[in-house]
Amino acid sequence: MPRLPRISGNEAVRALERLGFIQVRQTGSHVILKKLTAEGEIGCVVPLRRELKVGTLSSVLRQAKVTPDEFIENL
């Protein structure tokens, strides 16, 4: 598994949008993204910080059911 890069919340949102997620709403500094799949709807929450901690980014990817390799390819 590759090391996750240190990126901002906005960069993470852009990469997830390239993977098919759609920004549904924003509550304060958190963006809620959703994606329709054959299994149902997948949702994830991305905090808009200057730099996301690796653990936070890992948690976002787990919510989104995206592998780190897929995510890094779409940065």
PyRosetta script that sets phi, psi and omega in degrees:
from pyrosetta import init, pose_from_sequence

init()
pose = pose_from_sequence("MPRLPRISGNEAVRALERLGFIQVRQTGSHVILKKLTAEGEIGCVVPLRRELKVGTLSSVLRQAKVTPDEFIENL")
pose.set_psi(1, 129.4)
pose.set_omega(1, -178.6)
pose.set_phi(2, -74.7)
pose.set_psi(2, 157.0)
pose.set_omega(2, 176.3)
pose.set_phi(3, -70.3)
pose.set_psi(3, 138.9)
pose.set_omega(3, 178.2)
pose.set_phi(4, -78.9)
pose.set_psi(4, 138.0)
pose.set_omega(4, -179.4)
pose.set_phi(5, -77.1)
pose.set_psi(5, 160.3)
pose.set_omega(5, 174.1)
pose.set_phi(6, -88.0)
pose.set_psi(6, 108.9)
pose.set_omega(6, -178.3)
pose.set_phi(7, -130.6)
pose.set_psi(7, 168.3)
pose.set_omega(7, 178.7)
pose.set_phi(8, -85.1)
pose.set_psi(8, 167.4)
pose.set_omega(8, 177.2)
pose.set_phi(9, -62.4)
pose.set_psi(9, -38.8)
pose.set_omega(9, 179.6)
pose.set_phi(10, -64.0)
pose.set_psi(10, -39.3)
pose.set_omega(10, 178.3)
pose.set_phi(11, -65.3)
pose.set_psi(11, -38.0)
pose.set_omega(11, 178.3)
pose.set_phi(12, -65.4)
pose.set_psi(12, -41.8)
pose.set_omega(12, 178.5)
pose.set_phi(13, -61.6)
pose.set_psi(13, -45.0)
pose.set_omega(13, -179.9)
pose.set_phi(14, -61.3)
pose.set_psi(14, -42.3)
pose.set_omega(14, -180.0)
pose.set_phi(15, -65.7)
pose.set_psi(15, -40.3)
pose.set_omega(15, 178.3)
pose.set_phi(16, -68.1)
pose.set_psi(16, -34.5)
pose.set_omega(16, 176.6)
pose.set_phi(17, -65.3)
pose.set_psi(17, -35.2)
pose.set_omega(17, 176.0)
pose.set_phi(18, -65.6)
pose.set_psi(18, -26.1)
pose.set_omega(18, 178.6)
pose.set_phi(19, -86.5)
pose.set_psi(19, 4.1)
pose.set_omega(19, 175.5)
pose.set_phi(20, 105.4)
pose.set_psi(20, 1.2)
pose.set_omega(20, 178.3)
pose.set_phi(21, -79.2)
pose.set_psi(21, 150.7)
pose.set_omega(21, 179.6)
pose.set_phi(22, -121.3)
pose.set_psi(22, 135.0)
pose.set_omega(22, 178.1)
pose.set_phi(23, -72.9)
pose.set_psi(23, 118.9)
pose.set_omega(23, -177.1)
pose.set_phi(24, -91.6)
pose.set_psi(24, -47.4)
pose.set_omega(24, -179.7)
pose.set_phi(25, -162.6)
pose.set_psi(25, 173.2)
pose.set_omega(25, 177.1)
pose.set_phi(26, -135.4)
pose.set_psi(26, 130.4)
pose.set_omega(26, 176.6)
pose.set_phi(27, -119.1)
pose.set_psi(27, 107.2)
pose.set_omega(27, -177.3)
pose.set_phi(28, 62.3)
pose.set_psi(28, -120.8)
pose.set_omega(28, -178.0)
pose.set_phi(29, -102.3)
pose.set_psi(29, 21.8)
pose.set_omega(29, 179.8)
pose.set_phi(30, -121.2)
pose.set_psi(30, 129.1)
pose.set_omega(30, 178.8)
pose.set_phi(31, -101.7)
pose.set_psi(31, 132.7)
pose.set_omega(31, 178.3)
pose.set_phi(32, -103.9)
pose.set_psi(32, 124.2)
pose.set_omega(32, -179.0)
pose.set_phi(33, -117.0)
pose.set_psi(33, 147.0)
pose.set_omega(33, 177.4)
pose.set_phi(34, -136.4)
pose.set_psi(34, 156.5)
pose.set_omega(34, 178.3)
pose.set_phi(35, -146.4)
pose.set_psi(35, 133.4)
pose.set_omega(35, 176.5)
pose.set_phi(36, -88.8)
pose.set_psi(36, 130.3)
pose.set_omega(36, 177.6)
pose.set_phi(37, -128.8)
pose.set_psi(37, 177.2)
pose.set_omega(37, 178.5)
pose.set_phi(38, -64.6)
pose.set_psi(38, -32.5)
pose.set_omega(38, 179.5)
pose.set_phi(39, -78.2)
pose.set_psi(39, -19.7)
pose.set_omega(39, -177.1)
pose.set_phi(40, 142.6)
pose.set_psi(40, -156.1)
pose.set_omega(40, -177.4)
pose.set_phi(41, -97.3)
pose.set_psi(41, 133.2)
pose.set_omega(41, 176.7)
pose.set_phi(42, -109.7)
pose.set_psi(42, 132.1)
pose.set_omega(42, 178.6)
pose.set_phi(43, -125.3)
pose.set_psi(43, 152.1)
pose.set_omega(43, 174.9)
pose.set_phi(44, -150.4)
pose.set_psi(44, 156.7)
pose.set_omega(44, -178.2)
pose.set_phi(45, -118.8)
pose.set_psi(45, 127.6)
pose.set_omega(45, -179.7)
pose.set_phi(46, -118.1)
pose.set_psi(46, 119.8)
pose.set_omega(46, 175.3)
pose.set_phi(47, -75.1)
pose.set_psi(47, 137.4)
pose.set_omega(47, -179.9)
pose.set_phi(48, -89.2)
pose.set_psi(48, 86.0)
pose.set_omega(48, 178.6)
pose.set_phi(49, -113.0)
pose.set_psi(49, 160.5)
pose.set_omega(49, 175.8)
pose.set_phi(50, -62.1)
pose.set_psi(50, -40.6)
pose.set_omega(50, 179.6)
pose.set_phi(51, -142.3)
pose.set_psi(51, 120.0)
pose.set_omega(51, 178.5)
pose.set_phi(52, -81.5)
pose.set_psi(52, 138.3)
pose.set_omega(52, 175.0)
pose.set_phi(53, -70.3)
pose.set_psi(53, 154.6)
pose.set_omega(53, -176.8)
pose.set_phi(54, -60.8)
pose.set_psi(54, -40.0)
pose.set_omega(54, 179.1)
pose.set_phi(55, -64.9)
pose.set_psi(55, -37.9)
pose.set_omega(55, 178.3)
pose.set_phi(56, -66.6)
pose.set_psi(56, -45.2)
pose.set_omega(56, 178.8)
pose.set_phi(57, -63.4)
pose.set_psi(57, -40.1)
pose.set_omega(57, 178.0)
pose.set_phi(58, -61.1)
pose.set_psi(58, -41.3)
pose.set_omega(58, 178.2)
pose.set_phi(59, -65.3)
pose.set_psi(59, -40.4)
pose.set_omega(59, 177.8)
pose.set_phi(60, -62.0)
pose.set_psi(60, -43.9)
pose.set_omega(60, -179.8)
pose.set_phi(61, -65.8)
pose.set_psi(61, -35.4)
pose.set_omega(61, 177.2)
pose.set_phi(62, -65.5)
pose.set_psi(62, -43.2)
pose.set_omega(62, 176.9)
pose.set_phi(63, -60.2)
pose.set_psi(63, -41.6)
pose.set_omega(63, -175.5)
pose.set_phi(64, -81.2)
pose.set_psi(64, -7.1)
pose.set_omega(64, -177.4)
pose.set_phi(65, 56.0)
pose.set_psi(65, 47.0)
pose.set_omega(65, 179.6)
pose.set_phi(66, -118.9)
pose.set_psi(66, 135.8)
pose.set_omega(66, 178.1)
pose.set_phi(67, -79.3)
pose.set_psi(67, 153.5)
pose.set_omega(67, 177.7)
pose.set_phi(68, -58.0)
pose.set_psi(68, -36.5)
pose.set_omega(68, 179.2)
pose.set_phi(69, -62.1)
pose.set_psi(69, -46.3)
pose.set_omega(69, 178.4)
pose.set_phi(70, -59.8)
pose.set_psi(70, -43.5)
pose.set_omega(70, -176.9)
pose.set_phi(71, -64.0)
pose.set_psi(71, -47.2)
pose.set_omega(71, -178.0)
pose.set_phi(72, -63.0)
pose.set_psi(72, -36.6)
pose.set_omega(72, 177.3)
pose.set_phi(73, -62.0)
pose.set_psi(73, -29.2)
pose.set_omega(73, -175.6)
pose.set_phi(74, -99.2)
pose.set_psi(74, 9.5)
pose.set_omega(74, 177.1)
pose.set_phi(75, -71.4)
pose.dump_pdb("model.pdb")
